[in-house]
Amino acid sequence: MDLQKALQHERLSSYARLGGGWPVPLAGGLWWVGLAYASTVFGLRDWLLVAFVTTGAIFPVALLIAKLAGNPFIKDRTALTSLLVPAFVGMLLFWPGAITAYYEAPELAVMLLAIGMSVHWPVIGWSYGRAPIFLAHCLVRAVAVTAIWWAAPDVRVLGISLVVAAIYFVTVAVLMIDSRMVRSRLAGTD
């Protein structure tokens, strides 16, 4: 039991120190806003190529935001840091489906991208000791993307891009507020 309590304290401490890693979802939200704009300029296949190629920009943008905000999420190490590699590998496994869909059913690739890029969120949330927030992000995202897929077929790409961006921005606000409350509770000032 002591080990479990110590591990939970370490997870929450990391979450509080890093604000739940908010620079990463902020970068993701900005990326999806860019994709929303791109959907007004490019056809579906070109939009997908832009999306596929620029996914690699999310992490460098997150690093820049973190540096400007003084949030050293990339340098922070805990007993659970090694969990991140399997989480990201698991998330990256959606790519074969997305690439196949690009060739066989391009509209479906949009949905696979929007949902697939959130598959690692539950693991990240667990590593911070705040799984419900991160689970909510990916579940709301999956439901919203699916709803737009079926309800608004004429504006799927724009609608999915905007709703995913909005979910990211709400998540950033929740992470910032919740991590401050956790930090306060850990400091005993509640």
N, C-alpha and C positions, 0 to 999 in steps of 0.2 A: 504494500500500500504506500509506503514512503517513496518508493521509486516512481510509482504512478503519480503521486502528488508533486514530486520534484519535476517530473517530465511535463506535467500540465502547467506548472509555474513557468518553466522555461519556454513553453509554447506561447503562453499568454504574454510573457515578458517580451518576446520577440515581436509579437503582434503589436503590442503597445509601443515599443521602440520605433517600429517601422511604419506605424499607421496602417497596418494590414497590407503593406506593399502597394498603397494607392497609386504610385506613379505608373505601375504597369497597366492597371485598368484605365487610367487616364489616357495613356498612350494608345491603348486599344480603342477607346472611344473616339479619339481624334482620327485614328486610322479609318474607322467606320464612317465618320463624317466625310472624310476624303473619298471613300468609296461611294457614298451617297451622291456626292458631286459628280464623280466619275460616271455614275449611272445615267446622268443627264447628258453626257458627252459621248459615251461609247456604247456600241451595241453589246449584247450579252457576252459573246465569246471574247471580245476585246476587254470588256470589263473584268471577266474572269482572269484573263492573262495579267491585267494590272493588279488584281487582287492577289493572285498567286505569287507574283514577283515581289510585290511590296510587303507581304507579310513579314519578311525579314527586317523591315524598318521599325516594327513595333518595339522590339527590345532596345535598339539604340536610342529611340525617342524616349523610352522609359528611363534609360540611364541618364539622358540629358535632363529630363524633368527632375529626376531624383537628385542629381548634382546641384541643380539650381535651387531645389527646395531643402537641401541639406539632409536628404533621406538616404542613408548608406545601405539600402536593401541588398545590394550585390556583395557588399563586404561582410555583412552580418552572418555569422556562423553559429549554428546550434547543433545539438545532437541529432536533429532531424534533417539537416541540410542535404544529406545523401539521398533523401527521399525524393528530392526534386527531379533527379534524372529519370527514374522510372515513371514519375508522373508525366513528364514532358514526352517521354517515349510513347507512353500510352496515348497521349493526346495526338501525337504525330501519326498514329496509325490510321487516322481518318483520311490521310492524303491519298492513298491508293484509290479509295472510293471517290474522292473529289475529282481526281485526275481522270478516272474512268468515266465519271459522269460528264466531265467536260467534253469528251468525245461522243458519248452515247446519249446523254440526256442533260445538256448544259444547264437548263433551268434548275434541275435537281442539285447541281454542283453548288449553287448559291446557298441552298438550304444546308447542304453538308458542310460547307465552309462556316456558316454562321453558327451551327450547333457544334460541329467537330472541334472548333477552336476553343470550346469551353469545357471539354471533357476532363481536363486536369484540375478544374476549379475545386471539386470536392476534396481532393487530396491536399491541395494548397491550404484550403480552409481547415482541414484536420490538423495540418502541421502547425497552424497558428492557434489551435485550440478554439476556433470559432467556425466550425464547419457549417452551422445553419445559415450564416450570411452567404457563404460561398456556394452552398447548395442552392439557396434561393436564387442566386444570380443565374446559375446554369439551368435550373428548372424553369424559371420565368422566361429565360431566353429561348429555351426549346419550345415552350408553349406559344410564346409570342411569334416566333419565326414560323411555326407550323400554322398558326392562325392566319398570318399574313399570306402564307403560301396558298391556302385554300380560299380565303376571303377576298384577296385582292390580286388575282393573277396578272392583271394588266400593269401593276406597279410593284411586282414582287421585289425586284432588285432594289429599287429606291426605298420601298417600305421596310424591307428587312434591314437594309443598311441603317436607316434612321432609328428603327426600334432597337437594334442592337447597340447603337451609339448611346441612345437614351438610357438603356439598361446599364451600360457601363458608367455613365455619369451619375446615375442614382446610386450605383454601387460605390463609387468613389466617395460620395457624400456620406453614405452609411458607414463605410470603413473609417473615415476621418472622425466622425462623431463617436462611433462605438470604440475605436481604439483609444480615444481620449478618456472615455468612461472607464475602460479597462485599466489604463495607465493610472487614473485617479484611484481606482479601487485597489490596485496593487501597491500604490503609495500609502494607502490607508487614510486617504483624505475624503472618502465618500461621506 
